[in-house]
Amino acid sequence: MPPKQKNKTRSSTTTSSDSKPTLPNWPALKPVLPFAGLTVDETLENHIVVVQNLFTANLCKAYVSFLSTLPLTTTPGKPKRGEAVRVNDRYQVDDPVFANRLFKETAIKELVDSYKDQDLWGGRVLGLSSNIRVYRYRSGQFFDQHYDESNKVIGPDGIPGKTTWTLLIYLTTCDGGETAFYPEAPSKRDKTPNPVVVNPQAGSALFHRHFPECLLHEGKEVLSGEKWVLRSDLVVER
């Protein structure tokens, strides 16, 4: 169900710099498990899909080691009007080549193409957004309640597209840092459903829908350790 209040804070995915950054020399996406080795769970029907073992433990370690060398920027303490409070370190780059690798060299493409309900993705899937983000949450850091926007983008081969699902790949396991979703009650007479909580587990991936189908959600405070996340979005033809 779409959120009833559309003035809630939403996440921002735009960059503020006009200069073209140097693209990272991403590590190889190996080793990865074949699609048959994954555990796929539609945790909340039509809204949340969790995939276990998308990245192996060794691949997670390799990526955390590499990502820690990137020039991460701490988010401002005071967000822009209409944006949720976010306290973390992040890196963002437009890299269509890596987005294509991430889609095709892991089990993501096969998972999406073979999913039981193709209508779930919101259209013909083109691949992943070239807007690649890296998040690091240290102890005490969090991302307040917000919705994820759907954005118009240019997909692979120059095909006009739009984003319909967020993809979060958790690279570490930490204490706290859960992604919590808050479904709305079907009507005012119904009891508000309990939150749906996804724990960050190294190698697991979380897909969740974009606005207007997006559920209000938050990244809870990390209590100890570090939460590293690799982020992109699923793109469909528009």
C-alpha angles and dihedrals in degrees: 000000000000117000112269094216112059096183094075117122115275133197121257122224101176126111124228100208124087094197117098109241125221108263116242120249093237117206119250115277092238141159100030130158120245118250090260089063095058129097111218120192126180091212093183116019113251092358118055131036120180122195122195123209098012087141121032120233091254092050091050091052092048092051095046089051091051097041091053087066093058121099099259118190124214111234116246116267091231114051124212118267110286094018125113122246108264124180111185145093118265146177126200132188138163105236116156093175094058091042089056091048092049090051098045106028094053126050093266097100093048091046092052095042094049099040114133094236112042091179088067093079094058099241143345106332114234099178137267129328115263087225099101119187133188121200129192119187116189127191109304095019124119147154115240126225114299146136125248113236127227109235132198110237141164108254131204115312090019094287113154109247146164133215117249106165135034116228117206119181111195112214099181140033116231142167108266120350094118120165104233124195125199114208117199124237113257089239140358089262093058125084115255108256120245116262117268108230126198116194118216108247121178109257097015125119131211124205118190133168129262130234131320089030091034117118121227105262145162143198104238123224117283108237099191138351123022131290113214118188133183110206137195135139135241112249125207131184116269 
